[in-house]
Amino acid sequence: MDVRESIANQNNVALTLSSHVISSIAGDSNFVFSPASINVVLGIIAAGSGGSTKDQILSFLRASSSDHLNAFFSEIASVVFADGSPNGGPKISAATGAWIDKSLAFKPSFKDLLEGSYKATSNQTDFQTKAIEAAGEVNSWAEKQTNGLIKELLPSGSVDSMTKLIFANALYFKGAWHEKFDSLVTKDDDFHLIDGTSVRVPFMTSTKKQYISAYDRFKVLGLPYQQGEDRRQFSMYFYLPEEKNGLPALLEKISSTSGFIDSHIPYQQAKVGEFRIPKFKFSFGFKASEALKGLGLTAPFTGEDGLTEMVDSPSMGKNLNVSSIFHKSFIEVNEEGTEAAAASAGVIKLRGLLVEEKIDFVADHPFLFLVRENITGVVLFIGQVLHPLQN
């Protein structure tokens, strides 16, 4: 399996997870998450598992083997998530951390994998008598790695004396538009909500050509970020349904069609007629483990096989299971560009169409968005905007 196929598989998983989470929040909230961040944590858990637990994670992530998954994440980390700001591109920071109770030690082979493939830093802590302090340490780490945007990744009570391991991944992205918007022409207009009402929100606009494609009942806009000197090309894409209440149907179409994103990317610029994009800024957190269970990924949480490849204690490994996976994301889109961040933490405890004429793109009703690296096709963030003023 080549890297492009692996990325396509990861993106399909991301869209399936997005659809499930959006349906679970009753479609009444803005939403953003980083599939890449969650999948890194799942990859680490798969590497430390055996039996049906490993098989189920690999099946969910559509990976042929744990070795393949580890090599894939290692390559993505070095290629896609390298910081581009020294060369004029987006500021990117990706970090992985592992915390283990001081009464245990990682298996040497697993520790080598953490530090080699996942570039993780390993830390020993005292969960048994200082669980609250340990949770605070992880939260401080996530806040630092995301430039202060992700706070309280681990909610109160999620870490206790039964906790033995925590794995966390953090991702930060800040990109300036290739063509920035003029804030002097940003003005308020109506944004139509799903309940039929509308609110006045600030819309950015431009008369310059834009990357837009029109399809049956929806349009796609691509806004490129400043590229810098390397080959990577990051863009933000807006998937706008034709109908004001058409987002659920569009999301269903996107998540049920394999390879949808790659086949619906605008590659040519079009002259624009009416063109408006709302500014927005919000954060979203959810218990990713509940969403994963809802999609059939249950074995890591039941602990039937244990997590036998993680710790240097066979008897303890058999009694470890993943209690929860938490995820938090933040995104801001304005005239300058996009700032986004995400963090995921897995807590492991003992068992208990192209046109030439002018084309309109008016995002004045709910839409889907994603941040993507175009050379590889890796999706960094994905979400929906139902209310631009909702934090």
N, C-alpha and C positions, 0 to 999 in steps of 0.2 A: 504494500500500500504506500503510495507516494504522499508527499507532504500536502499537495493540493487536495487530494482526496480526503486526507485526515482533517484538513481545515474545513472542507465542505461538510464533513460529518459533524464536527464540533459546532458549526453554525446551525445545522439542522437541529441538533440537541438544544442549542440556545433558544431557537424559535419555539420549539415544543415547550420548553420550560417557561418561556415568556407567556405563551398562551395560557398555560395552566395557572400561573401566578395571577395574571390579570383576571381570569375568571374567578379565582378564589377571593379576590378583593372586591368582587361584585362590580367591577368596571367603573368605580366612582372615584378613582384616585389616580393622580400622576404616578408614574412608575419608572424606575431605572435600575438596572443592575449590570454587572459585568460577568458575562458567561465565562470569560477567560479566567477570572479570579476563582469562581466556584469550581471550575473544572480542574484547576491546579490542586486544590485541596482534595478533590475526589481522586486525582491521580496519585497523590501521596498515600491516601488511605488504601487504594488498590495495591500499591507497591508493598504495603505492610500487611496485606491480607492473604488468605489462602482459601481454597475450596470454593463454595458457592458465593461467598462474599466477593472475592476477586472476580469470579466469572460474571456476577451480576453487574458490578461496576463497569467492567470492560464492555459488556453488552450494552449497557446504558450509554456509555461514551462512544460506542461503535468502534472500539479499538480491537485489534487482533490479538494483542498480548500486552502485558504490563511493560515489558522491555520496550516495545514499540511506543507505548504511551509516554514513558519516561524520556525516550530519545526525542519524541515530538515536542514535548514541553520544553526540553532543554534547548532545542533549536529555535522555537518560538521566542523564548526568553532572550536569546542572544541576538536574534534577527529583528523581531518586531518591537520588543520592549526596551531596546537600547535607547538611551537619552539622545534626542536629536538637537537639543538646544545649543550645544557648543558650535554646531554647524548651521544654525539658522532655522532649524526645524522645530517641531513641537517638543516641549519639555515632557519627558516620560520617566516615570520611576516605578519599578516593579520590585517587590521584595517579598520574601517568604521567611517565616519564622517558625521555630518549633520549641515547645516548652515541655519538659519531662520532669516528673517528680523526682526529688533527690534520692528516693529509695530505689530507683530503677536506673537502668542504662540502656541506650539504644543498642541494638545489634550492630556490630561494626559494619556489616554490609549495608544495612539500612541507613546508618549515619553517613556512610560514603555516598549513597544515592541522594540523600537529602542535600548534602553539601555540593555534590557534583552536578547532578541533573537539574535540581531545583534551586541551586544557589542559596540554600536556606541557612540561616544562623541558628545554632542549637543553644538552648539555655536550660539550666537546671533550676528548679524552684521548689518551694515547699508548699504543695497543695494541701497536705494533711493538716497543718496548723496555721497556714497563712494563705488560705484560699482567696480571700478578698483582696489581699495585696497582690497575689499572682494575677488575678483578673485585671487589676489596675495596671499591672505591668504590660499585659497584652494590649489593653486599651490605649495606653500611652504610646506603645510601639506603633499601633495602627494610626493614631493621630499624627505622629511624627512622619511616618512614611507617606501620608496623604496630604502633607502640607497643612495640617490642622483641620481638614474638611470632614474627616470621619471621626466622630467622638462616640465613646461608649459602644464600641462594637459588640462587646459581651455584656448583655444586660445583667442587672442585679440578680443574684441567685443562680446564675448559670454555671458557676464554678463553685465546687464545695470540696469537702475532704475526700470524697470518692473519686475526684478527678485525678487522672494520671498523666494525660497528655493533651496538649493543645497544638494544633497546626493552624497557622494564619497566613493569608496572602493579601497583599495590598497593592493597588494599582492607581497611579496618578497620571493624569494627562492634561496638558494645557497647550492649546494650539491657537495661533492667530490666523484669521481668515487670509487666504491669498489676496482677496479683494475685500478690504474692510468696509463696513457700512458707515455712512455719514450720520452721526448721532443728531445732527441738526435737522435732518429730515425724518427722524423717528417721530411718530405721532400716534396718539390713541385712536383706537377704532374698536368696533364690536367683535368679540370672539363668542361664538355660539356654543353653549354648553349642551351636554347630553340630555338635560332635563327640559330643553326647549327655551330656556332663558339665555340671556347674553350678558357679558361684562365688558367694560371698556379696558383694554390693555394696550401697552405700547408695542407698535409694530415697526420693524425695520423695513426699509425699502431700498430699491436700487433700479436704475434704468439700464444697467450694463447687461450684456448677454449672460445667460446662466445655463448650467448643465441641467436640462429638464427633458424628461421623456413622458409622453402621455400613453396610457394603456387603457384597457377596457375598465372604466369606472374608477380609475385612480391615476394619479400622477406621481412621479418621483423627481425630487430635486436633489442635486449633489452640490455641496459647498466645499471646495477644496481648502485645505490649510496650507500655509507657507511650507514649502517642501524642504528647504535646507539643501545640503550638499550630497546627501546619500540618495539611494534609489527609492526609498520608501515614499509613498504618497498616501497621506491620510485625508479622509473626507468625512463630512457628516451628511447623512442622507435622510430626507424627509419623505415618508410615504403617506400621501394625502388622498383619502377617499373622495370620490365625487360628491356623495351624499353627506350631509352634515352629521348624520348618525350612522355613517357607513364603516366606522373603524372596526367594530367586532367582526363583521363579514370579511373585511380586508385582512385582519389578523388571522382569521381562520384559514383564508386562502393562502396566506404566506406560510403559516406553520404546517399546513398539510401538503405543500408542494415542495418536493425535494429540489434543492438548488435554486430556490426562488430568488434569493438575493443576487446571486451571481448573474442570473439571466434578466434582472430588472435594474440595471445600473446605467444611468445616462452617460454616454461617452462624447456627445456632441453638444456644443453650445447652441442655444436658441435665443432669438430676440424675445424680450419679454414685453407683455402688455401691462396688466395690473399685477404687481408683485409685492407681497407683504408676508413677512415672517415675524411671529411674536417673539419677544424676549421672554425668557423664563429661567427660573432658578428654584431648584427644590432638591430635597433628599428623600430617600426611601429605604426602609429597612424591613427585612422579613426573615422568618425562620425558614431557611432554605431546606432544612431537613424535612419539614412537613410537606413542602412542594415535591421533593424528590420521592418521598414515600407515596404520595398521591399518583406519581407516574410509575410506580412499581419497583422503585429502588428501595427495598426494605432490609435486605440481608445485613448491611453494615450496622444497622440500628438494633437488630434483634440479638446480635452477638452469637449466633448459633455456631459459627466456626472460630470465633475469636479473631484477634488481630495478631497472628502468630509470628509474623516476620518483623515486627517492630522492636520489641524489647528483648533484652538478653536474659529472659526468664520464661521458659516454655510454659510453666504452670500459670504464671501471671498473664501471658499472652492469650491463653485460651479463654480467659475471663474478662477480656477487654471488649468493649463495644463502643460505637460512636453514639453519644447521647444526643448531640445537636450539632447542626451547622447553621451559623448565623451569617447574614450578609447585609452590608449597608453600602449605599451608593449616594453620590451627590453629583449634580450637573448644573452648570450655568452657561447660558447662551446669550451673548450680547453683541454689540456692534464690533467689538474687537476680535471675538472668537469664542472658544469653548474651554471651560475648565471643568474637569470631571475627575472623580475619584471613587474607588470602591475598595472594600475589604471584606474578606470571608474568614471565618474561623470555625474549625471543626473541634468540638470538645469531646474527648474520649474518656470514658469512665469505666469502672468495673461494672459488670453486668448487674444488675438490677434491671410608447410610439414616438418616433422622431419627426418633427415638423419644421418647415422653413419659415412659415408665417409666425407672427407674434403669438406667444402662448402665455396665458395667465397662470399664476401660481399664488393663490391667496390662502394661506394657512390660517383661516379664521374659524376653524372647527377642529375637533380632536384628530390627532395624527400620530403615527408611529415614527420614531427616529432611531438612527444607529450611527455609531462612529466606527469606521472601518479603515483598515490599511489595504490599499487597493492592489498592490503587487502580489501579496500573499492571499488576500481575501479575509484575513482575520478580523472578526468583529470584537472590538474592545468593550463597547457599551451598547445597550439597547433599551428602549423605553417608550412610553407613550405620554403625550401631553393632553390632558382633558381640561385643564384650567391653568393657564399660564401664570396666574397670580398665586396659585396654591403652593405653599412651601412644603 
